[in-house]
Amino acid sequence: MKRSAFFRTFFIALAVCLLFSAVPAQKSKIVTAKTTLPPNKPPVTKASTVIPAKTIPVEASPAFVMPAMQQGILDEINVARTNPAVYIGYLQEYRKRFKGNEYYPAEGGTPISTNEGVGAVDDAIEALKALAKRNRYGASKGLAQSADFQLGGLKENSSIGHRSADGGDLSSRLVRFGSVGSIYAENITYYAKTPQEVVREMLIDDGVKSRSHRRNLLSDSFKIIGVGFGAGKGGQTLCVVVFADSFINKWEGGARQF
């Protein structure tokens, strides 16, 4: 009887132990379940962090790009403005080919008569030596349109100079394409065939007492330019450069160019 009572007590104790050992496992499962998202709540996605449309930056309109030759002339003008020493060296070499008022091209051919000879070249060199570095000119579509308009008239009759074929002037040409700022001007060269030759002729400004072409080229008042270039009747090359402090294009939503 004692042995039977012992085994009965042992089995009761074993059952109690098994019962209590199962409780922690059940509690662990409940805790784990409470940490998951409810089935009816959607997970957070990138869509919830999209920037509102009004705060997304709009890509700026592309800048006006001129044809290669016209861009080359603009680039050369900016070289003279931002690094005058380059053109000082170029003009010093250029003056070596003068005999009196005659310029003898390096490639040979007919000498070119000038009004002032090396005097105008030396004057340009001194002006560049005294020049403080200028800002680069930007390109303007409206000013380029005005330059091309005048170029068309010059191709038919190069003697019209700064007057339009219809008798107008620079001011009347500019209003065709927009609204110009408070200051503007126009340069014209004849026979210059390369961007460097165009800039050289404007800097030397042979025969122009006021040196207005040079002053326009190196001015600190103008900010933008437009360039027209082409050949007139008989193959004469022509270049028109229009300068301004600002310009609002007529058909581009009033976008101002500085």
VOBA-1610 file (N, C-alpha, C; in pm, whole numbers, padded with zeros to 5 digits, always signed):
BEGIN
Met+00083-00121+00000Met+00000+00000+00000Met+00086+00125+00000Lys+00192+00117+00073Lys+00280+00235+00076Lys+00340+00262-00061Arg+00380+00149-00129Arg+00438+00169-00262Arg+00332+00222-00358Ser+00213+00175-00352Ser+00106+00221-00439Ser+00076+00368-00414Ala+00074+00411-00292Ala+00049+00552-00258Ala+00161+00641-00313Phe+00285+00585-00306Phe+00401+00664-00356Phe+00387+00691-00506Phe+00355+00588-00584Phe+00341+00606-00729Phe+00227+00699-00764Arg+00120+00691-00687Arg+00006+00780-00713Arg+00045+00926-00691Thr+00118+00948-00585Thr+00165+01085-00556Thr+00261+01134-00664Phe+00348+01046-00710Phe+00447+01082-00814Phe+00380+01123-00945Phe+00280+01047-00987Phe+00211+01079-01112Phe+00131+01209-01102Ile+00074+01236-00986Ile+00000+01363-00968Ile+00095+01481-00980Ala+00213+01469-00917Ala+00314+01577-00923Ala+00363+01599-01066Leu+00383+01491-01139Leu+00430+01501-01278Leu+00327+01572-01366Ala+00201+01544-01345Ala+00095+01608-01423Ala+00090+01757-01397Val+00108+01795-01266Val+00106+01939-01231Val+00222+02012-01299Cys+00339+01953-01301Cys+00458+02013-01365Cys+00435+02035-01515Leu+00380+01935-01580Leu+00354+01948-01723Leu+00253+02058-01753Leu+00153+02072-01661Leu+00052+02175-01679Leu+00112+02314-01672Phe+00196+02338-01573Phe+00254+02472-01556Phe+00360+02504-01661Ser+00428+02403-01713Ser+00530+02428-01815Ser+00468+02469-01948Ala+00344+02440-01974Ala+00276+02477-02100Ala+00229+02620-02100Val+00210+02686-01987Val+00154+02821-01977Val+00245+02927-02038Pro+00373+02932-02009Pro+00459+03035-02070Pro+00459+03030-02220Ala+00460+02915-02283Ala+00458+02903-02429Ala+00333+02966-02487Gln+00224+02951-02423Gln+00098+03007-02471Gln+00101+03159-02461Lys+00154+03210-02349Lys+00164+03355-02333Lys+00258+03414-02437Ser+00367+03348-02471Ser+00463+03396-02570Ser+00397+03412-02706Lys+00314+03318-02744Lys+00245+03327-02872Lys+00151+03446-02875Ile+00083+03477-02768Ile-00011+03588-02761Ile+00064+03721-02778Val+00176+03738-02709Val+00256+03860-02719Val+00304+03882-02862Thr+00352+03777-02926Thr+00399+03786-03064Thr+00287+03829-03156Ala+00170+03778-03140Ala+00056+03811-03225Ala+00019+03958-03214Lys+00032+04016-03094Lys-00007+04155-03074Lys+00088+04253-03145Thr+00207+04211-03183Thr+00303+04302-03247Thr+00285+04309-03398Thr+00203+04230-03459Thr+00182+04234-03605Thr+00075+04338-03638Leu+00078+04390-03764Leu-00023+04486-03807Leu-00157+04418-03823Pro-00265+04487-03787Pro-00399+04430-03809Pro-00419+04401-03957Pro-00490+04296-03989Pro-00508+04256-04129Pro-00569+04364-04217Asn-00654+04452-04160Asn-00724+04552-04241Asn-00648+04684-04253Lys-00522+04693-04203Lys-00444+04816-04212Lys-00336+04798-04317Pro-00340+04875-04427Pro-00240+04856-04535Pro-00102+04900-04490Pro+00001+04834-04539Pro+00136+04873-04503Pro+00172+05010-04561Val+00265+05081-04494Val+00311+05211-04542Val+00397+05190-04666Thr+00369+05268-04771Thr+00445+05256-04895Thr+00503+05392-04934Lys+00589+05397-05038Lys+00649+05521-05085Lys+00546+05619-05135Ala+00429+05568-05173Ala+00326+05657-05226Ala+00284+05760-05124Ser+00292+05726-04996Ser+00247+05819-04893Ser+00345+05933-04871Thr+00466+05926-04932Thr+00567+06031-04914Thr+00589+06114-05041Val+00499+06103-05140Val+00514+06179-05264Val+00501+06328-05235Ile+00594+06412-05294Ile+00589+06556-05276Ile+00468+06611-05350Pro+00390+06700-05289Pro+00276+06759-05360Pro+00321+06822-05491Ala+00235+06815-05593Ala+00272+06860-05727Ala+00320+07004-05729Lys+00261+07091-05648Lys+00297+07232-05654Lys+00437+07261-05602Thr+00496+07165-05531Thr+00631+07188-05479Thr+00738+07124-05566Ile+00698+07051-05670Ile+00795+06988-05759Ile+00850+07094-05853Pro+00983+07117-05857Pro+01039+07221-05943Pro+01015+07193-06091Val+00983+07299-06165Val+00960+07287-06309Val+01091+07315-06381Glu+01126+07232-06476Glu+01250+07249-06550Glu+01249+07381-06626Ala+01359+07459-06615Ala+01368+07588-06681Ala+01373+07572-06832Ser+01325+07676-06900Ser+01331+07674-07046Ser+01477+07675-07091Pro+01510+07601-07196Pro+01649+07598-07241Pro+01695+07735-07289Ala+01822+07767-07266Ala+01878+07894-07307Ala+01883+07901-07459Phe+01878+08024-07513Phe+01885+08044-07657Phe+02024+08005-07707Val+02029+07927-07813Val+02156+07882-07871Val+02166+07936-08014Met+02273+08009-08042Met+02294+08064-08175Met+02363+07962-08265Pro+02354+07981-08397Pro+02430+07894-08489Pro+02579+07901-08459Ala+02653+07804-08510Ala+02795+07789-08473Ala+02878+07913-08499Met+02863+07975-08616Met+02943+08093-08649Met+02911+08208-08556Gln+02784+08232-08534Gln+02742+08341-08445Gln+02788+08315-08301Gln+02779+08189-08259Gln+02826+08155-08124Gln+02977+08175-08114Gly+03049+08144-08223Gly+03193+08166-08225Gly+03229+08312-08209Ile+03151+08400-08271Ile+03174+08544-08258Ile+03147+08589-08115Leu+03038+08540-08056Leu+03010+08571-07916Leu+03124+08524-07826Asp+03173+08404-07849Asp+03282+08350-07767Asp+03408+08436-07779Glu+03440+08480-07900Glu+03558+08563-07919Glu+03543+08699-07853Ile+03424+08755-07860Ile+03398+08883-07791Ile+03422+08866-07641Asn+03376+08754-07587Asn+03393+08729-07444Asn+03539+08704-07407Val+03617+08650-07499Val+03761+08635-07473Val+03824+08773-07456Ala+03791+08864-07548Ala+03846+09000-07541Ala+03803+09070-07412Arg+03682+09043-07365Arg+03629+09108-07246Arg+03688+09049-07117Thr+03703+08920-07114Thr+03744+08854-06989Thr+03894+08826-06980Asn+03961+08826-07095Asn+04105+08800-07096Asn+04172+08887-07203Pro+04179+09018-07180Pro+04231+09111-07281Pro+04371+09077-07329Ala+04453+09013-07245Ala+04591+08981-07283Ala+04596+08895-07409Val+04496+08810-07429Val+04492+08725-07549Val+04487+08811-07674Tyr+04401+08912-07674Tyr+04388+08998-07791Tyr+04500+09100-07802Ile+04561+09134-07693Ile+04680+09220-07701Ile+04788+09148-07781Gly+04812+09023-07748Gly+04911+08944-07821Gly+04875+08928-07968Tyr+04747+08904-07994Tyr+04701+08888-08132Tyr+04722+09015-08212Leu+04689+09131-08155Leu+04705+09259-08226Leu+04852+09296-08244Gln+04935+09260-08148Gln+05079+09287-08163Gln+05137+09210-08281Glu+05090+09088-08301Glu+05134+09012-08418Glu+05075+09069-08546Tyr+04952+09113-08540Tyr+04882+09169-08656Tyr+04953+09294-08708Arg+04998+09381-08619Arg+05059+09508-08659Arg+05192+09489-08733Lys+05255+09373-08716Lys+05383+09347-08781Lys+05371+09339-08933Arg+05251+09321-08983Arg+05231+09302-09127Arg+05190+09432-09197Phe+05208+09544-09130Phe+05176+09674-09190Phe+05300+09737-09252Lys+05277+09803-09365Lys+05377+09892-09425Lys+05303+10022-09456Gly+05328+10121-09372Gly+05250+10244-09383Gly+05106+10214-09345Asn+05016+10251-09433Asn+04873+10223-09409Asn+04825+10096-09479Glu+04918+10019-09532Glu+04883+09897-09603Glu+04908+09774-09515Tyr+04807+09688-09512Tyr+04821+09562-09438Tyr+04843+09450-09540Tyr+04947+09369-09517Tyr+04981+09259-09607Tyr+04943+09126-09541Pro+04840+09060-09591Pro+04794+08933-09531Pro+04905+08829-09526Ala+04904+08749-09419Ala+05007+08646-09402Ala+05000+08543-09513Glu+04879+08519-09565Glu+04863+08418-09670Glu+04891+08474-09809Gly+04936+08598-09818Gly+04963+08661-09946Gly+04839+08727-10002Gly+04844+08762-10128Gly+04729+08826-10190Gly+04743+08977-10189Thr+04635+09043-10227Thr+04636+09188-10242Thr+04643+09258-10106Pro+04732+09355-10090Pro+04738+09432-09965Pro+04606+09505-09940Ile+04576+09526-09813Ile+04451+09592-09775Ile+04482+09733-09726Ser+04418+09832-09786Ser+04440+09971-09746Ser+04357+10002-09621Thr+04417+10074-09526Thr+04347+10117-09405Thr+04354+10269-09397Asn+04275+10326-09310Asn+04273+10470-09293Asn+04386+10519-09203Glu+04416+10442-09098Glu+04510+10489-08997Glu+04636+10405-08984Gly+04642+10292-09047Gly+04759+10207-09035Gly+04777+10155-08892Val+04903+10143-08848Val+04930+10087-08714Val+04883+10178-08603Gly+04855+10304-08632Gly+04809+10396-08528Gly+04682+10346-08460Ala+04585+10298-08539Ala+04460+10246-08483Ala+04484+10115-08408Val+04578+10034-08459Val+04611+09908-08392Val+04673+09937-08256Asp+04767+10030-08251Asp+04831+10066-08125Asp+04730+10123-08026Asp+04636+10199-08077Asp+04533+10257-07991Asp+04448+10147-07928Ala+04416+10044-08007Ala+04338+09931-07954Ala+04418+09854-07849Ile+04547+09835-07874Ile+04632+09764-07777Ile+04634+09838-07643Glu+04651+09969-07648Glu+04654+10048-07524Glu+04519+10043-07451Ala+04411+10042-07527Ala+04278+10033-07464Ala+04261+09901-07392Leu+04311+09793-07451Leu+04301+09662-07388Leu+04391+09652-07266Lys+04507+09716-07269Lys+04596+09714-07154Lys+04533+09784-07034Ala+04453+09885-07061Ala+04388+09960-06953Ala+04254+09902-06910Leu+04209+09796-06980Leu+04075+09742-06956Leu+04070+09656-06829Ala+03976+09687-06742Ala+03948+09598-06629Ala+03864+09482-06681Lys+03882+09366-06624Lys+03809+09248-06669Lys+03659+09271-06666Arg+03593+09237-06775Arg+03448+09254-06788Arg+03377+09120-06773Asn+03247+09128-06747Asn+03164+09008-06745Asn+03139+08959-06887Arg+03105+08833-06899Arg+03074+08776-07029Arg+02937+08824-07077Tyr+02924+08848-07206Tyr+02794+08878-07263Tyr+02715+08748-07277Gly+02584+08757-07258Gly+02496+08645-07283Gly+02432+08659-07420Ala+02369+08551-07467Ala+02303+08552-07598Ala+02154+08584-07582Ser+02100+08666-07670Ser+01959+08703-07668Ser+01893+08669-07801Lys+01785+08595-07794Lys+01713+08559-07916Lys+01654+08682-07985Gly+01594+08771-07909Gly+01534+08891-07967Gly+01636+08980-08034Leu+01752+08997-07972Leu+01857+09079-08032Leu+01914+09011-08156Ala+01922+08877-08153Ala+01969+08803-08272Ala+01871+08820-08387Gln+01742+08823-08355Gln+01641+08843-08460Gln+01656+08981-08522Ser+01683+09081-08440Ser+01705+09217-08491Ser+01830+09221-08578Ala+01938+09153-08533Ala+02061+09149-08611Ala+02038+09081-08746Asp+01964+08971-08747Asp+01935+08900-08872Asp+01849+08983-08966Phe+01758+09060-08908Phe+01672+09146-08990Phe+01757+09248-09065Gln+01849+09314-08994Gln+01935+09412-09058Gln+02031+09346-09156Leu+02077+09226-09121Leu+02166+09152-09210Leu+02099+09127-09345Gly+01969+09096-09342Gly+01896+09072-09467Gly+01899+09194-09558Gly+01885+09312-09501Gly+01891+09434-09581Gly+02030+09461-09634Leu+02131+09435-09551Leu+02269+09458-09593Leu+02311+09363-09704Lys+02257+09242-09704Lys+02289+09147-09811Lys+02246+09200-09946Glu+02136+09272-09948Glu+02085+09329-10074Glu+02156+09460-10110Asn+02191+09537-10007Asn+02254+09666-10030Asn+02340+09701-09909Ser+02469+09671-09915Ser+02557+09690-09799Ser+02579+09836-09763Ser+02539+09927-09851Ser+02562+10069-09824Ser+02462+10129-09727Ile+02357+10056-09689Ile+02256+10114-09600Ile+02309+10133-09458Gly+02417+10063-09423Gly+02476+10081-09291Gly+02380+10045-09179His+02357+10140-09089His+02270+10114-08973His+02123+10151-09001Arg+02094+10198-09120Arg+01955+10226-09156Arg+01891+10099-09211Ser+01766+10076-09179Ser+01694+09960-09232Ser+01664+09983-09381Ala+01639+09875-09451Ala+01604+09887-09593Ala+01478+09970-09612Asp+01389+09970-09511Asp+01265+10048-09520Asp+01280+10188-09462Gly+01403+10226-09430Gly+01428+10361-09377Gly+01426+10371-09226Gly+01397+10261-09156Gly+01393+10265-09010Gly+01532+10264-08949Asp+01536+10260-08816Asp+01663+10257-08745Asp+01665+10140-08648Leu+01769+10132-08566Leu+01782+10020-08472Leu+01663+10013-08377Ser+01617+10127-08329Ser+01504+10128-08236Ser+01379+10065-08298Ser+01351+10101-08422Ser+01231+10046-08488Ser+01247+09899-08519Arg+01371+09854-08537Arg+01392+09710-08559Arg+01370+09632-08430Leu+01418+09684-08321Leu+01408+09613-08194Leu+01263+09591-08151Val+01177+09691-08174Val+01037+09679-08129Val+00961+09573-08209Arg+01015+09531-08321Arg+00952+09422-08396Arg+00956+09291-08317Phe+01056+09276-08233Phe+01081+09148-08168Phe+01065+09152-08016Gly+01041+09270-07959Gly+01020+09276-07815Gly+01045+09415-07760Ser+01077+09418-07632Ser+01097+09544-07562Ser+01240+09549-07508Val+01315+09649-07552Val+01455+09662-07511Val+01465+09747-07385Gly+01577+09734-07315Gly+01600+09810-07192Gly+01632+09955-07219Ser+01716+10014-07136Ser+01741+10157-07144Ser+01858+10194-07235Ile+01941+10097-07274Ile+02057+10126-07356Ile+02079+10014-07458Tyr+02110+10053-07582Tyr+02131+09954-07686Tyr+02218+10015-07796Ala+02279+09929-07877Ala+02368+09977-07983Ala+02386+09865-08086Glu+02452+09899-08197Glu+02471+09804-08305Glu+02607+09825-08370Asn+02679+09716-08395Asn+02805+09717-08470Asn+02788+09640-08599Ile+02856+09684-08704Ile+02856+09614-08832Ile+02999+09603-08883Thr+03038+09485-08929Thr+03168+09471-08995Thr+03147+09420-09138Tyr+03242+09454-09223Tyr+03239+09412-09363Tyr+03368+09337-09395Tyr+03358+09229-09465Tyr+03471+09149-09515Tyr+03536+09058-09411Ala+03517+09077-09283Ala+03575+08987-09183Ala+03512+08849-09200Lys+03596+08745-09208Lys+03547+08611-09242Lys+03543+08514-09125Thr+03616+08543-09018Thr+03622+08453-08903Thr+03581+08528-08777Pro+03541+08457-08672Pro+03508+08525-08546Pro+03620+08615-08496Gln+03744+08569-08508Gln+03857+08649-08460Gln+03874+08775-08544Glu+03855+08766-08673Glu+03865+08884-08760Glu+03755+08984-08727Val+03633+08936-08700Val+03523+09025-08664Val+03559+09105-08540Val+03608+09037-08437Val+03643+09105-08311Val+03761+09199-08332Arg+03858+09156-08411Arg+03975+09241-08439Arg+03931+09373-08503Glu+03843+09365-08604Glu+03800+09486-08673Glu+03723+09580-08580Met+03642+09523-08491Met+03567+09606-08397Met+03660+09672-08295Leu+03761+09601-08252Leu+03854+09656-08153Leu+03940+09768-08214Ile+03989+09747-08335Ile+04073+09847-08399Ile+03990+09969-08440Asp+03873+09944-08494Asp+03779+10050-08530Asp+03844+10155-08619Asp+03915+10107-08719Asp+03990+10194-08810Asp+03900+10298-08877Gly+03941+10425-08870Gly+03868+10532-08937Gly+03749+10586-08860Val+03718+10531-08744Val+03605+10577-08662Val+03663+10656-08544Lys+03654+10785-08549Lys+03719+10871-08450Lys+03670+10843-08308Ser+03542+10816-08292Ser+03485+10795-08158Ser+03517+10657-08101Arg+03565+10565-08184Arg+03588+10425-08146Arg+03461+10364-08084Ser+03348+10399-08139Ser+03220+10354-08082Ser+03204+10202-08091His+03256+10140-08198His+03244+09995-08210His+03323+09925-08099Arg+03442+09977-08070Arg+03523+09921-07962Arg+03455+09943-07827Arg+03402+10062-07807Arg+03336+10091-07679Arg+03217+10000-07656Asn+03140+09973-07761Asn+03027+09881-07748Asn+03076+09740-07711Leu+03182+09699-07776Leu+03236+09564-07755Leu+03284+09545-07611Leu+03342+09650-07552Leu+03403+09639-07419Leu+03323+09707-07309Ser+03203+09751-07341Ser+03121+09826-07245Ser+03088+09745-07120Asp+03074+09816-07009Asp+03029+09752-06885Asp+02879+09771-06864Ser+02813+09841-06957Ser+02670+09870-06945Ser+02583+09765-07011Phe+02630+09708-07122Phe+02553+09606-07191Phe+02570+09470-07122Lys+02467+09386-07133Lys+02469+09253-07070Lys+02449+09140-07171Ile+02379+09167-07279Ile+02344+09062-07376Ile+02366+09113-07518Ile+02384+09019-07612Ile+02399+09056-07752Ile+02328+08955-07841Gly+02304+08998-07965Gly+02257+08909-08070Gly+02348+08926-08189Val+02373+08818-08262Val+02469+08821-08373Val+02404+08769-08500Gly+02427+08842-08610Gly+02388+08796-08743Gly+02512+08790-08830Phe+02524+08685-08912Phe+02642+08672-08998Phe+02601+08605-09128Gly+02656+08656-09240Gly+02627+08594-09369Gly+02699+08666-09481Ala+02679+08618-09602Ala+02743+08674-09720Ala+02642+08752-09802Gly+02685+08871-09847Gly+02600+08953-09932Gly+02623+08922-10078Lys+02568+09006-10164Lys+02587+08989-10307Lys+02735+09004-10341Gly+02786+08916-10421Gly+02926+08920-10457Gly+03015+08850-10356Gly+02955+08786-10254Gly+03033+08710-10158Gly+03090+08789-10042Gln+03060+08918-10033Gln+03109+08999-09921Gln+03051+08949-09789Thr+03137+08918-09692Thr+03089+08871-09562Thr+03048+08990-09476Leu+02939+08972-09403Leu+02881+09079-09321Leu+02851+09026-09182Cys+02871+09110-09082Cys+02837+09072-08945Cys+02766+09188-08877Val+02655+09157-08812Val+02580+09257-08735Val+02573+09208-08591Val+02612+09293-08497Val+02603+09261-08354Val+02520+09368-08286Val+02415+09326-08217Val+02327+09418-08145Val+02348+09398-07994Phe+02366+09508-07922Phe+02394+09507-07779Phe+02277+09570-07701Ala+02253+09523-07578Ala+02151+09585-07493Ala+02177+09548-07347Asp+02118+09626-07258Asp+02129+09593-07116Asp+02026+09487-07076Ser+01911+09483-07145Ser+01810+09378-07122Ser+01713+09378-07239Phe+01636+09269-07249Phe+01540+09257-07358Phe+01431+09160-07319Ile+01305+09197-07348Ile+01190+09109-07324Ile+01140+09061-07460Asn+01147+08931-07483Asn+01104+08875-07611Asn+00953+08891-07627Lys+00911+08926-07745Lys+00771+08960-07772Lys+00678+08842-07764Trp+00722+08723-07811Trp+00631+08608-07818Trp+00672+08495-07726Glu+00736+08525-07616Glu+00778+08421-07524Glu+00735+08448-07381Gly+00613+08493-07368Gly+00555+08510-07235Gly+00622+08616-07150Gly+00684+08714-07215Gly+00744+08822-07138Gly+00871+08782-07065Ala+00939+08678-07108Ala+01061+08636-07040Ala+01171+08737-07067Arg+01226+08792-06959Arg+01331+08894-06974Arg+01467+08827-06984Gln+01549+08879-07075Gln+01685+08831-07091Gln+01780+08941-07044Phe+01870+08906-06955Phe+01967+09003-06905Phe+02105+08975-06961
//
